[in-house]
Amino acid sequence: MTKTDADARPRTRDGITLYAPEDFAGMHAAGRVAADILDKIGPLVVPGVSTAELDDFIVSQINAAGATSATVGYKGYQHASCISVNHVVCHGIPGAKVLKTGDILNIDVTVIVDGWYGDTSRMYCAGKASRKAERLIQITHDALMKGIEQVKPGNTFGDIGAAIQRYGEAHRCSIVRDFCGHGLGRVFHSAPNVLHYGRWGTGAVLEPGMFFTIEPMINLGKADTKVLSDDWTAVTKDRSLSAQYEHSVGVTEEGVEIFTLSPAGLYAPNFD
């Protein structure tokens, strides 16, 4: 191997890729496309619309942006989004289900732009949701942001999980442990597994150039989940409501950059 070959290979730490400073621009571009799609879909989330119709809109927006869906064809999956309604924790498959007034749903979109992956999700309400549903949505969003606050060099992945767990459990909710965030960049899923629970000061140390998602799933009831016979859809075992928010982030020399910020400032919950 020549020195040039070695230099071209991405650096890693604890099996986690360390991307170069110039790679942040690619992640911002991909993240912006995904976030913009979620901005635009908000007005379409109304009672009477089917989850398949929402997915069709997402397909049209991905095509209009000149991007590629990361999920169509991924392990046999055939949709451009996951749409998880009420007690569905994650990986809900778009289909004939028609939204009813008060339904809450997570829409998760991942796109590829010039080889970079942009992965994000957020919560929506079809009409006016119940007070307990609104409370769960707000807690889940705020727990994600508590986790992101821990992203800076020298902290650990355990710090991210501990911050999320402390916040969610302080509000009498449970943190799903069966699913986690993940590394990404020029691949969809890679090391590390980003747990949404944990102990302070444990796990790999955060270093500049690490790219990953943080995507806590939080339940009003117990944390236990099960996967349905379609091998994708995960639901709460006790059928309690579940919510999820997801950002893709990168560690910088100073702290963190969020790649999937809403271009229109619409990411945080709004119950008006």
Contacts in CASP RR format, 6 or more apart in sequence:
PFRMAT RR
TARGET T0000
AUTHOR 0000-0000-0000
METHOD contacts of the structure
MODEL  1
MTKTDADARPRTRDGITLYAPEDFAGMHAAGRVAADILDKIGPLVVPGVS
TAELDDFIVSQINAAGATSATVGYKGYQHASCISVNHVVCHGIPGAKVLK
TGDILNIDVTVIVDGWYGDTSRMYCAGKASRKAERLIQITHDALMKGIEQ
VKPGNTFGDIGAAIQRYGEAHRCSIVRDFCGHGLGRVFHSAPNVLHYGRW
GTGAVLEPGMFFTIEPMINLGKADTKVLSDDWTAVTKDRSLSAQYEHSVG
VTEEGVEIFTLSPAGLYAPNFD
10 17 0 8 1.000
10 18 0 8 1.000
10 19 0 8 1.000
11 17 0 8 1.000
11 18 0 8 1.000
12 18 0 8 1.000
13 204 0 8 1.000
13 205 0 8 1.000
13 207 0 8 1.000
13 210 0 8 1.000
14 191 0 8 1.000
14 192 0 8 1.000
14 204 0 8 1.000
14 205 0 8 1.000
15 191 0 8 1.000
15 192 0 8 1.000
16 183 0 8 1.000
16 190 0 8 1.000
16 191 0 8 1.000
16 192 0 8 1.000
16 204 0 8 1.000
16 207 0 8 1.000
16 210 0 8 1.000
17 183 0 8 1.000
17 185 0 8 1.000
17 190 0 8 1.000
17 191 0 8 1.000
17 209 0 8 1.000
17 210 0 8 1.000
17 211 0 8 1.000
18 207 0 8 1.000
18 208 0 8 1.000
18 209 0 8 1.000
18 210 0 8 1.000
19 27 0 8 1.000
19 185 0 8 1.000
19 209 0 8 1.000
19 210 0 8 1.000
19 211 0 8 1.000
20 209 0 8 1.000
21 209 0 8 1.000
23 116 0 8 1.000
23 185 0 8 1.000
23 209 0 8 1.000
23 211 0 8 1.000
24 250 0 8 1.000
24 252 0 8 1.000
24 257 0 8 1.000
24 259 0 8 1.000
26 113 0 8 1.000
26 114 0 8 1.000
26 116 0 8 1.000
27 116 0 8 1.000
27 117 0 8 1.000
27 118 0 8 1.000
27 185 0 8 1.000
27 211 0 8 1.000
27 248 0 8 1.000
27 250 0 8 1.000
27 259 0 8 1.000
28 257 0 8 1.000
28 259 0 8 1.000
29 113 0 8 1.000
29 114 0 8 1.000
29 116 0 8 1.000
30 67 0 8 1.000
30 111 0 8 1.000
30 112 0 8 1.000
30 113 0 8 1.000
30 114 0 8 1.000
30 115 0 8 1.000
30 116 0 8 1.000
30 117 0 8 1.000
30 118 0 8 1.000
30 259 0 8 1.000
31 111 0 8 1.000
31 113 0 8 1.000
31 118 0 8 1.000
31 119 0 8 1.000
31 120 0 8 1.000
31 248 0 8 1.000
31 259 0 8 1.000
31 260 0 8 1.000
32 259 0 8 1.000
32 260 0 8 1.000
32 261 0 8 1.000
32 263 0 8 1.000
33 62 0 8 1.000
33 65 0 8 1.000
33 67 0 8 1.000
33 111 0 8 1.000
33 113 0 8 1.000
33 118 0 8 1.000
34 109 0 8 1.000
34 110 0 8 1.000
34 111 0 8 1.000
34 118 0 8 1.000
34 119 0 8 1.000
34 120 0 8 1.000
34 260 0 8 1.000
35 120 0 8 1.000
35 260 0 8 1.000
35 261 0 8 1.000
35 262 0 8 1.000
35 263 0 8 1.000
35 267 0 8 1.000
36 61 0 8 1.000
36 65 0 8 1.000
36 263 0 8 1.000
36 264 0 8 1.000
37 58 0 8 1.000
37 61 0 8 1.000
37 62 0 8 1.000
37 65 0 8 1.000
37 109 0 8 1.000
37 111 0 8 1.000
38 107 0 8 1.000
38 109 0 8 1.000
38 120 0 8 1.000
38 121 0 8 1.000
38 122 0 8 1.000
38 262 0 8 1.000
38 266 0 8 1.000
38 267 0 8 1.000
39 262 0 8 1.000
39 263 0 8 1.000
39 264 0 8 1.000
39 265 0 8 1.000
39 266 0 8 1.000
40 57 0 8 1.000
40 61 0 8 1.000
41 54 0 8 1.000
41 57 0 8 1.000
41 58 0 8 1.000
41 61 0 8 1.000
41 107 0 8 1.000
41 124 0 8 1.000
42 124 0 8 1.000
42 266 0 8 1.000
44 53 0 8 1.000
44 54 0 8 1.000
44 57 0 8 1.000
45 54 0 8 1.000
45 99 0 8 1.000
45 105 0 8 1.000
45 107 0 8 1.000
45 124 0 8 1.000
45 125 0 8 1.000
45 126 0 8 1.000
46 99 0 8 1.000
46 126 0 8 1.000
46 127 0 8 1.000
47 99 0 8 1.000
47 100 0 8 1.000
47 101 0 8 1.000
47 102 0 8 1.000
47 103 0 8 1.000
47 126 0 8 1.000
47 127 0 8 1.000
48 98 0 8 1.000
48 99 0 8 1.000
48 100 0 8 1.000
48 126 0 8 1.000
49 98 0 8 1.000
49 99 0 8 1.000
49 126 0 8 1.000
50 94 0 8 1.000
50 95 0 8 1.000
50 96 0 8 1.000
50 97 0 8 1.000
50 98 0 8 1.000
50 99 0 8 1.000
51 83 0 8 1.000
51 85 0 8 1.000
51 94 0 8 1.000
51 95 0 8 1.000
51 96 0 8 1.000
51 97 0 8 1.000
51 99 0 8 1.000
51 105 0 8 1.000
52 94 0 8 1.000
52 95 0 8 1.000
52 96 0 8 1.000
54 81 0 8 1.000
54 83 0 8 1.000
54 94 0 8 1.000
54 107 0 8 1.000
55 79 0 8 1.000
55 80 0 8 1.000
55 81 0 8 1.000
55 83 0 8 1.000
55 94 0 8 1.000
55 95 0 8 1.000
58 80 0 8 1.000
58 81 0 8 1.000
58 107 0 8 1.000
58 109 0 8 1.000
59 69 0 8 1.000
59 80 0 8 1.000
62 68 0 8 1.000
62 69 0 8 1.000
62 80 0 8 1.000
62 111 0 8 1.000
65 111 0 8 1.000
65 113 0 8 1.000
66 113 0 8 1.000
67 111 0 8 1.000
67 112 0 8 1.000
67 113 0 8 1.000
68 111 0 8 1.000
68 112 0 8 1.000
68 113 0 8 1.000
69 80 0 8 1.000
69 110 0 8 1.000
69 111 0 8 1.000
69 112 0 8 1.000
70 110 0 8 1.000
70 111 0 8 1.000
70 112 0 8 1.000
70 117 0 8 1.000
70 118 0 8 1.000
70 119 0 8 1.000
70 188 0 8 1.000
71 77 0 8 1.000
71 79 0 8 1.000
71 80 0 8 1.000
71 81 0 8 1.000
71 82 0 8 1.000
71 110 0 8 1.000
72 78 0 8 1.000
72 79 0 8 1.000
72 80 0 8 1.000
74 188 0 8 1.000
77 232 0 8 1.000
79 93 0 8 1.000
79 94 0 8 1.000
80 109 0 8 1.000
81 94 0 8 1.000
81 107 0 8 1.000
81 108 0 8 1.000
81 109 0 8 1.000
82 90 0 8 1.000
82 91 0 8 1.000
82 92 0 8 1.000
82 93 0 8 1.000
82 94 0 8 1.000
82 106 0 8 1.000
82 107 0 8 1.000
82 108 0 8 1.000
82 121 0 8 1.000
82 232 0 8 1.000
83 92 0 8 1.000
83 93 0 8 1.000
83 94 0 8 1.000
83 105 0 8 1.000
83 106 0 8 1.000
83 107 0 8 1.000
83 108 0 8 1.000
84 90 0 8 1.000
84 91 0 8 1.000
84 92 0 8 1.000
84 105 0 8 1.000
84 106 0 8 1.000
84 108 0 8 1.000
84 233 0 8 1.000
84 242 0 8 1.000
84 244 0 8 1.000
85 92 0 8 1.000
85 97 0 8 1.000
85 99 0 8 1.000
85 103 0 8 1.000
85 104 0 8 1.000
85 105 0 8 1.000
86 103 0 8 1.000
86 104 0 8 1.000
86 105 0 8 1.000
86 241 0 8 1.000
86 242 0 8 1.000
87 235 0 8 1.000
87 236 0 8 1.000
87 239 0 8 1.000
87 240 0 8 1.000
87 241 0 8 1.000
87 242 0 8 1.000
88 106 0 8 1.000
88 233 0 8 1.000
88 234 0 8 1.000
88 235 0 8 1.000
88 242 0 8 1.000
89 176 0 8 1.000
89 178 0 8 1.000
89 179 0 8 1.000
89 217 0 8 1.000
89 219 0 8 1.000
89 225 0 8 1.000
89 234 0 8 1.000
89 235 0 8 1.000
89 236 0 8 1.000
89 242 0 8 1.000
89 244 0 8 1.000
90 106 0 8 1.000
90 108 0 8 1.000
90 179 0 8 1.000
90 217 0 8 1.000
90 234 0 8 1.000
90 244 0 8 1.000
91 232 0 8 1.000
91 233 0 8 1.000
91 234 0 8 1.000
92 232 0 8 1.000
92 233 0 8 1.000
92 234 0 8 1.000
93 230 0 8 1.000
93 232 0 8 1.000
93 233 0 8 1.000
99 105 0 8 1.000
99 126 0 8 1.000
100 126 0 8 1.000
101 126 0 8 1.000
101 127 0 8 1.000
101 128 0 8 1.000
102 125 0 8 1.000
102 126 0 8 1.000
102 127 0 8 1.000
102 128 0 8 1.000
102 129 0 8 1.000
102 130 0 8 1.000
102 133 0 8 1.000
103 125 0 8 1.000
103 126 0 8 1.000
103 129 0 8 1.000
104 123 0 8 1.000
104 124 0 8 1.000
104 125 0 8 1.000
104 126 0 8 1.000
104 129 0 8 1.000
104 133 0 8 1.000
104 136 0 8 1.000
104 137 0 8 1.000
104 241 0 8 1.000
104 243 0 8 1.000
105 123 0 8 1.000
105 124 0 8 1.000
105 125 0 8 1.000
105 126 0 8 1.000
106 121 0 8 1.000
106 122 0 8 1.000
106 123 0 8 1.000
106 124 0 8 1.000
106 243 0 8 1.000
106 244 0 8 1.000
106 245 0 8 1.000
107 121 0 8 1.000
107 122 0 8 1.000
107 124 0 8 1.000
108 119 0 8 1.000
108 120 0 8 1.000
108 121 0 8 1.000
108 244 0 8 1.000
108 246 0 8 1.000
109 119 0 8 1.000
109 120 0 8 1.000
109 121 0 8 1.000
110 117 0 8 1.000
110 118 0 8 1.000
110 119 0 8 1.000
110 120 0 8 1.000
110 188 0 8 1.000
111 117 0 8 1.000
111 118 0 8 1.000
112 118 0 8 1.000
115 186 0 8 1.000
116 185 0 8 1.000
116 186 0 8 1.000
117 184 0 8 1.000
117 185 0 8 1.000
117 186 0 8 1.000
117 187 0 8 1.000
117 188 0 8 1.000
117 248 0 8 1.000
118 184 0 8 1.000
118 248 0 8 1.000
118 259 0 8 1.000
118 260 0 8 1.000
119 184 0 8 1.000
119 188 0 8 1.000
119 213 0 8 1.000
119 246 0 8 1.000
119 248 0 8 1.000
119 260 0 8 1.000
120 246 0 8 1.000
120 247 0 8 1.000
120 248 0 8 1.000
120 260 0 8 1.000
121 215 0 8 1.000
121 244 0 8 1.000
121 245 0 8 1.000
121 246 0 8 1.000
122 141 0 8 1.000
122 245 0 8 1.000
122 246 0 8 1.000
122 267 0 8 1.000
123 137 0 8 1.000
123 140 0 8 1.000
123 141 0 8 1.000
123 243 0 8 1.000
123 244 0 8 1.000
123 245 0 8 1.000
123 269 0 8 1.000
125 133 0 8 1.000
125 134 0 8 1.000
125 137 0 8 1.000
125 271 0 8 1.000
128 271 0 8 1.000
129 137 0 8 1.000
129 271 0 8 1.000
132 220 0 8 1.000
132 241 0 8 1.000
133 241 0 8 1.000
133 243 0 8 1.000
134 269 0 8 1.000
134 271 0 8 1.000
135 171 0 8 1.000
136 173 0 8 1.000
136 218 0 8 1.000
136 219 0 8 1.000
136 220 0 8 1.000
136 241 0 8 1.000
136 242 0 8 1.000
136 243 0 8 1.000
137 243 0 8 1.000
137 269 0 8 1.000
138 269 0 8 1.000
139 167 0 8 1.000
139 168 0 8 1.000
139 171 0 8 1.000
139 173 0 8 1.000
139 218 0 8 1.000
139 243 0 8 1.000
140 173 0 8 1.000
140 216 0 8 1.000
140 217 0 8 1.000
140 218 0 8 1.000
140 243 0 8 1.000
140 244 0 8 1.000
140 245 0 8 1.000
141 245 0 8 1.000
141 267 0 8 1.000
141 268 0 8 1.000
141 269 0 8 1.000
142 167 0 8 1.000
143 163 0 8 1.000
143 164 0 8 1.000
143 167 0 8 1.000
143 168 0 8 1.000
143 196 0 8 1.000
143 216 0 8 1.000
143 218 0 8 1.000
143 245 0 8 1.000
144 164 0 8 1.000
144 214 0 8 1.000
144 215 0 8 1.000
144 216 0 8 1.000
144 245 0 8 1.000
144 246 0 8 1.000
144 247 0 8 1.000
146 163 0 8 1.000
146 164 0 8 1.000
146 166 0 8 1.000
146 167 0 8 1.000
147 159 0 8 1.000
147 160 0 8 1.000
147 161 0 8 1.000
147 163 0 8 1.000
147 164 0 8 1.000
147 214 0 8 1.000
148 160 0 8 1.000
148 214 0 8 1.000
148 247 0 8 1.000
148 249 0 8 1.000
148 256 0 8 1.000
148 258 0 8 1.000
149 163 0 8 1.000
150 159 0 8 1.000
150 160 0 8 1.000
150 161 0 8 1.000
150 162 0 8 1.000
150 163 0 8 1.000
151 160 0 8 1.000
151 206 0 8 1.000
151 214 0 8 1.000
151 249 0 8 1.000
151 250 0 8 1.000
151 251 0 8 1.000
151 255 0 8 1.000
151 256 0 8 1.000
152 206 0 8 1.000
152 251 0 8 1.000
152 254 0 8 1.000
152 255 0 8 1.000
152 256 0 8 1.000
153 205 0 8 1.000
153 206 0 8 1.000
153 207 0 8 1.000
153 208 0 8 1.000
153 251 0 8 1.000
153 253 0 8 1.000
153 255 0 8 1.000
154 205 0 8 1.000
154 206 0 8 1.000
154 207 0 8 1.000
155 201 0 8 1.000
155 205 0 8 1.000
155 206 0 8 1.000
156 200 0 8 1.000
156 201 0 8 1.000
156 202 0 8 1.000
156 203 0 8 1.000
156 204 0 8 1.000
156 205 0 8 1.000
156 206 0 8 1.000
157 192 0 8 1.000
157 194 0 8 1.000
157 195 0 8 1.000
157 202 0 8 1.000
157 203 0 8 1.000
157 204 0 8 1.000
157 206 0 8 1.000
158 195 0 8 1.000
158 198 0 8 1.000
158 199 0 8 1.000
158 200 0 8 1.000
158 201 0 8 1.000
158 202 0 8 1.000
158 203 0 8 1.000
159 200 0 8 1.000
159 201 0 8 1.000
160 194 0 8 1.000
160 195 0 8 1.000
160 196 0 8 1.000
160 214 0 8 1.000
161 194 0 8 1.000
161 195 0 8 1.000
161 196 0 8 1.000
161 197 0 8 1.000
161 198 0 8 1.000
162 197 0 8 1.000
162 198 0 8 1.000
162 199 0 8 1.000
162 200 0 8 1.000
162 201 0 8 1.000
164 175 0 8 1.000
164 196 0 8 1.000
164 197 0 8 1.000
164 214 0 8 1.000
164 216 0 8 1.000
165 175 0 8 1.000
165 196 0 8 1.000
165 197 0 8 1.000
165 198 0 8 1.000
168 175 0 8 1.000
168 218 0 8 1.000
169 175 0 8 1.000
173 218 0 8 1.000
173 219 0 8 1.000
173 220 0 8 1.000
173 221 0 8 1.000
174 218 0 8 1.000
174 219 0 8 1.000
174 221 0 8 1.000
174 222 0 8 1.000
174 223 0 8 1.000
175 196 0 8 1.000
175 197 0 8 1.000
175 216 0 8 1.000
175 217 0 8 1.000
175 218 0 8 1.000
175 223 0 8 1.000
176 196 0 8 1.000
176 216 0 8 1.000
176 217 0 8 1.000
176 218 0 8 1.000
176 219 0 8 1.000
176 223 0 8 1.000
176 225 0 8 1.000
176 242 0 8 1.000
177 195 0 8 1.000
177 196 0 8 1.000
177 197 0 8 1.000
177 223 0 8 1.000
178 225 0 8 1.000
178 234 0 8 1.000
179 215 0 8 1.000
179 217 0 8 1.000
179 225 0 8 1.000
179 234 0 8 1.000
180 193 0 8 1.000
180 194 0 8 1.000
180 195 0 8 1.000
180 196 0 8 1.000
180 215 0 8 1.000
181 193 0 8 1.000
181 194 0 8 1.000
181 195 0 8 1.000
181 196 0 8 1.000
181 212 0 8 1.000
181 213 0 8 1.000
181 214 0 8 1.000
181 215 0 8 1.000
181 246 0 8 1.000
182 189 0 8 1.000
182 190 0 8 1.000
182 192 0 8 1.000
182 193 0 8 1.000
182 194 0 8 1.000
182 212 0 8 1.000
182 213 0 8 1.000
183 189 0 8 1.000
183 190 0 8 1.000
183 191 0 8 1.000
183 192 0 8 1.000
183 194 0 8 1.000
183 210 0 8 1.000
183 211 0 8 1.000
183 212 0 8 1.000
183 213 0 8 1.000
184 190 0 8 1.000
184 211 0 8 1.000
184 212 0 8 1.000
184 213 0 8 1.000
184 248 0 8 1.000
185 211 0 8 1.000
192 204 0 8 1.000
192 210 0 8 1.000
192 212 0 8 1.000
194 212 0 8 1.000
194 213 0 8 1.000
194 214 0 8 1.000
194 215 0 8 1.000
196 214 0 8 1.000
196 215 0 8 1.000
196 216 0 8 1.000
196 217 0 8 1.000
206 251 0 8 1.000
207 251 0 8 1.000
208 251 0 8 1.000
208 252 0 8 1.000
208 253 0 8 1.000
209 250 0 8 1.000
209 251 0 8 1.000
209 252 0 8 1.000
210 250 0 8 1.000
210 251 0 8 1.000
211 248 0 8 1.000
211 249 0 8 1.000
211 250 0 8 1.000
211 251 0 8 1.000
211 259 0 8 1.000
212 248 0 8 1.000
212 249 0 8 1.000
212 250 0 8 1.000
213 246 0 8 1.000
213 247 0 8 1.000
213 248 0 8 1.000
213 249 0 8 1.000
214 246 0 8 1.000
214 247 0 8 1.000
214 249 0 8 1.000
215 244 0 8 1.000
215 245 0 8 1.000
215 246 0 8 1.000
215 247 0 8 1.000
216 244 0 8 1.000
216 245 0 8 1.000
217 242 0 8 1.000
217 243 0 8 1.000
217 244 0 8 1.000
218 242 0 8 1.000
218 243 0 8 1.000
218 244 0 8 1.000
219 236 0 8 1.000
219 240 0 8 1.000
219 241 0 8 1.000
219 242 0 8 1.000
220 240 0 8 1.000
220 241 0 8 1.000
220 242 0 8 1.000
221 236 0 8 1.000
221 238 0 8 1.000
221 240 0 8 1.000
221 241 0 8 1.000
222 236 0 8 1.000
222 237 0 8 1.000
222 238 0 8 1.000
222 240 0 8 1.000
224 236 0 8 1.000
224 237 0 8 1.000
224 238 0 8 1.000
225 234 0 8 1.000
225 235 0 8 1.000
225 236 0 8 1.000
225 237 0 8 1.000
226 234 0 8 1.000
226 235 0 8 1.000
226 237 0 8 1.000
227 233 0 8 1.000
227 234 0 8 1.000
227 235 0 8 1.000
228 234 0 8 1.000
228 235 0 8 1.000
235 242 0 8 1.000
236 242 0 8 1.000
246 260 0 8 1.000
247 258 0 8 1.000
247 259 0 8 1.000
247 260 0 8 1.000
247 261 0 8 1.000
248 258 0 8 1.000
248 259 0 8 1.000
248 260 0 8 1.000
249 256 0 8 1.000
249 257 0 8 1.000
249 258 0 8 1.000
249 259 0 8 1.000
250 256 0 8 1.000
250 257 0 8 1.000
250 258 0 8 1.000
250 259 0 8 1.000
261 267 0 8 1.000
END
